[in-house]
Amino acid sequence: MSATSVAPAPVATTLPTGTWKVDPVHSSVEFHVKHLGIATVKGQFNEFEGTVEVDADGARAYGTVDVASVDTREPQRDEHLRSADFFEVERFPRIAFQSTAIRPLDDDEFEIDADLTIHGVTRPVTLKAVFEGAETDPQGNDRVGVSASTQINRSDYDMKFNAALGSGNLVVSDKVKILVEVSAVKQA
């Protein structure tokens, strides 16, 4: 996803200025969803990329996820998630995220308004985020850490597959928690 035509979002934050590329080896994009209304199934996407840009005019974040890389530690479930019942990866191979505003809440916490595109549907979301700190790694790379989370309804993204149980619970909850942990490396 390109940053072209993305207006900076004014923000006063402790995030250092610069362009920061997400290090996928030290980062994660996860989701949690209730199964049968009684247990939480956790999954992740193994392939993703992202960038955070911070300058005097503001900050912006954007990235993509390769949907086919979904991993719930159960291959049969992962194949079902890739199918037309859920992500339909043949038609919609990527999830895209692009910030529209970043608001500080205090020194280390902020909210990120963004457009989130899943299954060909783009909707606004707000993530609660925490600046986890900055450090120089043993190889001399400057790094920042950010964690963020939100909750969406998958039906808002046209993913409506489900079955009702006799108890009234659903096989798969409509509510999905999204959790992102980022370690990003400053670019030259």
Secondary structure, DSSP 8 states (H G I E B T S, - for coil): ---TT---B----SS-SEEEEE-GGG-EEEEEEEETTTEEEEEEES-EEEEEEEETTEEEEEEEEEGGGEE-S-HHHHHHHHSTTTT-TTT--EEEEEEEEEEESSSSEEEEEEEEEETTEEEEEEEEEEEEEEEE-TTS-EEEEEEEEEEEEGGGGT-----B-TTS-BSEEEEEEEEEEEEEEE--
